[in-house]
Amino acid sequence: MADTSKQSLQNLFGEALRETGDLAQKEFALFRTEMSQSVRMMFIGLAMVVAAAVFAIAAVMLLTESLVEWLATVVGSEALAALIVGGLMAAIAIGLGLYGRSAMSKFSLTPERTVRNVKRDTQVLSERVSG
């Protein structure tokens, strides 16, 4: 009888090792998939931001020139108009930069689902071993 229980214990231990190996492979596959999706989306977003920036720079240059010329007719000095418009543009740039930095600090490359699954799997395995 002791020989049978020893053999069944070995079978259980072997099965647990196989299941752990299979589980680790599946978790690693999930990790790779999740990371590749995150990186792909990050690059697509970055490309769109760069394209938008190119068009925004051209638009801002044209609008700034037009605003300076219009303000120069109102205040009577092109230098004063350029100073006013430049100060306004600097304030906008600072505000957008602070907002962008705040938004980027919230971004994470941590594979949330994989971490959650690994924690759950560890808990299930420890319950199986102790139970």
PAZAPA-4460 file (N, C-alpha, C; in steps of 0.05 Angstrom, whole numbers, plus 32768, in hexadecimal, padded with zeros to 4 digits):
% residues 131
    n_x    n_y    n_z   ca_x   ca_y   ca_z    c_x    c_y    c_z   seq   type   mol
   8010   7FE8   8000   8000   8000   8000   8011   8019   8000     1      M     A
   8027   8019   800F   8039   8030   8010   8045   8035   7FF4     2      A     A
   804B   801F   7FE6   8056   8021   7FCB   8042   802E   7FB8     3      D     A
   8029   8028   7FBA   8014   8034   7FAA   8010   8051   7FAF     4      T     A
   8011   8059   7FC9   800D   8075   7FD0   8026   8085   7FC7     5      S     A
   803D   8078   7FC8   8056   8086   7FBF   8055   808A   7FA1     6      K     A
   804B   8076   7F93   8049   8079   7F75   8034   808E   7F6E     7      Q     A
   801D   808E   7F7C   8008   80A2   7F76   8012   80BE   7F7D     8      S     A
   8022   80C1   7F91   802E   80DA   7F98   8041   80E4   7F83     9      L     A
   8051   80D1   7F78   8063   80D7   7F62   8053   80DF   7F4A    10      Q     A
   803D   80D1   7F44   802C   80D8   7F2D   8021   80F4   7F30    11      N     A
   8017   80FA   7F48   800C   8114   7F4D   8021   812A   7F4A    12      L     A
   8039   8125   7F55   804E   8138   7F53   8056   813C   7F35    13      F     A
   8058   8126   7F26   805F   8128   7F0A   8049   8138   7EFA    14      G     A
   8030   8132   7F01   801A   8140   7EF3   801B   815E   7EFA    15      E     A
   8021   8164   7F13   8022   8180   7F1B   8039   818E   7F0D    16      A     A
   804F   8181   7F09   8066   818D   7EFA   805E   8192   7EDD    17      L     A
   8051   817E   7ED1   8048   8182   7EB5   8035   8199   7EB2    18      R     A
   8021   819A   7EC4   800D   81AF   7EC3   801A   81CA   7EC7    19      E     A
   802E   81CB   7ED9   803C   81E4   7EDF   804B   81ED   7EC6    20      T     A
   8058   81DA   7EB8   8067   81E0   7EA0   8054   81EA   7E8A    21      G     A
   803E   81DC   7E86   802A   81E5   7E72   801F   8201   7E79    22      D     A
   8019   8205   7E92   800F   821F   7E9B   8023   8235   7E96    23      L     A
   803D   8230   7E9C   8052   8244   7E98   8054   824B   7E7A    24      A     A
   8052   8236   7E69   8053   823C   7E4C   803C   824D   7E43    25      Q     A
   8024   8247   7E4D   800C   8256   7E46   800E   8273   7E50    26      K     A
   8018   8276   7E68   801B   8292   7E73   8030   82A1   7E63    27      E     A
   8045   8294   7E5B   8059   82A2   7E4B   804E   82AA   7E30    28      F     A
   803E   8298   7E24   8032   829F   7E0A   801F   82B7   7E0D    29      A     A
   800F   82B8   7E23   7FFE   82CE   7E29   800E   82E8   7E2D    30      L     A
   8024   82E6   7E3B   8035   82FC   7E40   8040   8308   7E26    31      F     A
   804A   82F6   7E14   8054   82FF   7DFA   803F   830C   7DEA    32      R     A
   8027   8301   7DE9   8011   830C   7DD9   8009   8327   7DE4    33      T     A
   8007   8329   7DFE   7FFE   8342   7E0B   8013   8358   7E06    34      E     A
   802D   8351   7E09   8042   8365   7E05   8043   836E   7DE8    35      M     A
   8041   835B   7DD5   8042   8363   7DB9   802B   8375   7DB2    36      S     A
   8013   8370   7DBC   7FFC   8381   7DB7   8001   839D   7DC3    37      Q     A
   800B   839E   7DDB   8010   83B8   7DE8   8025   83C8   7DD9    38      S     A
   803A   83BB   7DD1   804F   83C9   7DC2   8045   83D2   7DA7    39      V     A
   8036   83C1   7D99   802B   83C8   7D7F   8018   83E1   7D81    40      R     A
   8007   83E1   7D95   7FF5   83F8   7D99   8005   8411   7DA0    41      M     A
   801A   840E   7DB0   802A   8425   7DB7   8037   8431   7D9E    42      M     A
   8042   8420   7D8C   804F   842A   7D74   803B   8437   7D61    43      F     A
   8023   842C   7D5F   800E   8438   7D4E   8007   8453   7D59    44      I     A
   8003   8454   7D73   7FFC   846E   7D80   8012   8482   7D7C    45      G     A
   802B   847A   7D7F   8042   848C   7D7C   8044   8496   7D5F    46      L     A
   803F   8485   7D4B   803F   848E   7D2F   802A   84A3   7D2A    47      A     A
   8012   849E   7D35   7FFC   84B2   7D32   8003   84CD   7D3F    48      M     A
   800F   84CC   7D56   8017   84E4   7D64   802C   84F4   7D54    49      V     A
   803F   84E5   7D48   8054   84F2   7D38   8047   84FF   7D1F    50      V     A
   8035   84F1   7D12   8028   84FC   7CFA   8017   8515   7D02    51      A     A
   8009   8513   7D18   7FF9   852A   7D21   800B   8541   7D28    52      A     A
   8022   853C   7D34   8035   8551   7D3B   803F   8560   7D22    53      A     A
   8045   8552   7D0D   804F   855E   7CF4   8039   8572   7CEA    54      V     A
   8020   8569   7CE8   800B   857A   7CDF   8006   8591   7CF2    55      F     A
   8007   858B   7D0C   8002   85A0   7D20   8018   85B6   7D1E    56      A     A
   8031   85AE   7D1A   8046   85C2   7D19   8042   85D5   7D01    57      I     A
   803A   85C9   7CEA   8035   85DA   7CD2   801E   85ED   7CD7    58      A     A
   8008   85E2   7CE4   7FF1   85F3   7CE9   7FF7   8609   7CFD    59      A     A
   8006   8602   7D12   800D   8616   7D26   801E   862C   7D1B    60      V     A
   8031   8624   7D09   8042   8639   7CFD   8031   864C   7CEC    61      M     A
   801F   8642   7CDC   800E   8654   7CCC   7FFB   8664   7CDD    62      L     A
   7FEF   8658   7CF1   7FDD   8667   7D02   7FEC   867C   7D13    63      L     A
   8004   8675   7D1C   8014   8688   7D2C   801B   86A0   7D1B    64      T     A
   8024   869B   7D02   802B   86B1   7CF1   8013   86C3   7CEB    65      E     A
   7FFC   86B7   7CE6   7FE4   86C7   7CE1   7FDC   86D7   7CFA    66      S     A
   7FDE   86CA   7D11   7FD6   86D8   7D2A   7FE9   86EF   7D30    67      L     A
   8003   86EC   7D2C   8016   8702   7D30   8010   8719   7D1D    68      V     A
   800B   8713   7D04   8005   8728   7CF0   7FEB   8737   7CF8    69      E     A
   7FD6   8728   7D00   7FBD   8735   7D08   7FC1   8746   7D21    70      W     A
   7FCF   873A   7D35   7FD3   8749   7D4E   7FE4   8762   7D4A    71      L     A
   7FF7   8760   7D37   8008   8778   7D31   7FF7   878F   7D27    72      A     A
   7FE2   8789   7D18   7FD0   879F   7D0F   7FC0   87AB   7D26    73      T     A
   7FBA   879A   7D3A   7FAA   87A3   7D51   7FBB   87B4   7D65    74      V     A
   7FD4   87A9   7D6C   7FE4   87B7   7D80   7FF8   87CA   7D73    75      V     A
   7FFB   87C9   7D59   800C   87DD   7D4B   802A   87D5   7D4C    76      G     A
   8031   87BE   7D55   804D   87B6   7D56   8050   8798   7D50    77      S     A
   805F   8791   7D3C   8063   8775   7D36   8073   8766   7D4C    78      E     A
   8086   8774   7D58   8096   8768   7D6D   8085   8762   7D85    79      A     A
   8074   8775   7D8D   8063   8770   7DA4   804F   875A   7D9E    80      L     A
   8044   8759   7D86   8032   8744   7D7E   8040   8729   7D80    81      A     A
   8058   8727   7D76   8067   870E   7D77   806D   8705   7D94    82      A     A
   8073   8719   7DA5   8078   8713   7DC1   805E   8708   7DCF    83      L     A
   8048   8714   7DCA   802F   870B   7DD6   8028   86EF   7DCC    84      I     A
   8029   86EB   7DB2   8022   86D1   7DA7   8036   86BB   7DB0    85      V     A
   8050   86C2   7DB1   8064   86AF   7DBB   8060   86A7   7DD8    86      G     A
   8059   86BA   7DE9   8053   86B4   7E05   803B   86A2   7E08    87      G     A
   8026   86A7   7DF8   800E   8696   7DF8   8015   867A   7DEF    88      L     A
   8025   8678   7DDA   802D   865D   7DCF   803E   864E   7DE4    89      M     A
   804F   865C   7DF2   8060   864F   7E06   804F   8645   7E1D    90      A     A
   803A   8654   7E25   8029   864B   7E3B   8019   8632   7E32    91      A     A
   8010   8632   7E1A   8002   861A   7E0F   8014   8602   7E0E    92      I     A
   802D   8606   7E05   8040   85F0   7E03   8046   85E4   7E1F    93      A     A
   8049   85F5   7E32   804F   85EB   7E4E   8037   85DB   7E58    94      I     A
   801F   85E5   7E54   8007   85D6   7E5D   8004   85BB   7E4F    95      G     A
   8009   85BA   7E35   8007   85A1   7E26   801D   858E   7E2F    96      L     A
   8035   8598   7E33   804B   8587   7E3C   8045   857B   7E57    97      G     A
   803B   858A   7E6A   8034   857F   7E84   801E   856A   7E83    98      L     A
   800A   8570   7E72   7FF4   855C   7E6E   7FFF   8543   7E62    99      Y     A
   8010   8545   7E4E   801B   852D   7E40   802C   851D   7E53   100      G     A
   803C   852A   7E64   804D   851B   7E77   803B   850C   7E8B   101      R     A
   8025   8518   7E94   8013   850B   7EA6   8006   84F3   7E99   102      S     A
   7FFE   84F6   7E7F   7FF1   84E0   7E71   8004   84C9   7E6D   103      A     A
   801D   84CF   7E67   8031   84B9   7E62   8038   84AB   7E7B   104      M     A
   8037   84B8   7E92   803E   84AA   7EAB   802A   8495   7EB3   105      S     A
   8012   8496   7EA7   7FFD   8482   7EAD   8000   8469   7E9B   106      K     A
   8010   846B   7E86   8013   8454   7E74   8025   843F   7E80   107      F     A
   801E   8426   7E7C   802D   8410   7E87   8030   83F9   7E73   108      S     A
   8048   83EE   7E72   804C   83D6   7E61   8049   83BC   7E71   109      L     A
   8040   83BE   7E8A   803C   83A7   7E9A   8026   8395   7E8F   110      T     A
   802B   837C   7E8A   8016   836A   7E7F   8003   8362   7E96   111      P     A
   7FEE   8372   7E99   7FDC   8370   7EB0   7FCE   8354   7EB1   112      E     A
   7FC4   834A   7E9A   7FB6   8331   7E9A   7FC9   831A   7EA2   113      R     A
   7FE1   831B   7E97   7FF4   8305   7E9D   7FFB   8305   7EBA   114      T     A
   8000   831C   7EC6   8007   831D   7EE3   7FEF   8313   7EF3   115      V     A
   7FD7   831A   7EEC   7FBF   8311   7EFA   7FBD   82F3   7EF8   116      R     A
   7FC1   82E8   7EE0   7FBE   82CB   7EDC   7FD4   82BC   7EEB   117      N     A
   7FEC   82C6   7EEB   8002   82B8   7EF9   7FFC   82B7   7F17   118      V     A
   7FF2   82CD   7F22   7FEB   82CD   7F3E   7FD5   82B9   7F45   119      K     A
   7FC1   82B8   7F33   7FAB   82A6   7F37   7FB5   8289   7F35   120      R     A
   7FC6   8283   7F21   7FD0   8268   7F1D   7FE1   8260   7F34   121      D     A
   7FF1   8272   7F3E   8002   826B   7F56   7FF1   8264   7F6E   122      T     A
   7FDB   8273   7F71   7FC9   826E   7F87   7FBC   8252   7F84   123      Q     A
   7FB3   824C   7F6C   7FA5   8232   7F67   7FB9   821B   7F6B   124      V     A
   7FD1   821E   7F61   7FE5   8209   7F65   7FEC   8205   7F82   125      L     A
   7FEF   821B   7F91   7FF6   8218   7FAD   7FDF   820B   7FBC   126      S     A
   7FC6   8210   7FB4   7FAF   8203   7FC1   7FAF   81E5   7FBA   127      E     A
   7FB6   81DF   7FA2   7FB6   81C2   7F9A   7FCC   81B3   7FA9   128      R     A
   7FE3   81BF   7FAC   7FF9   81B2   7FB9   7FF3   81AE   7FD7   129      V     A
   7FE7   81C3   7FE3   7FE2   81C1   8000   7FC9   81B1   8006   130      S     A
   7FB6   81AF   7FF2   7F9D   81A1   7FF6   7F9F   8184   7FF0   131      G     A
***
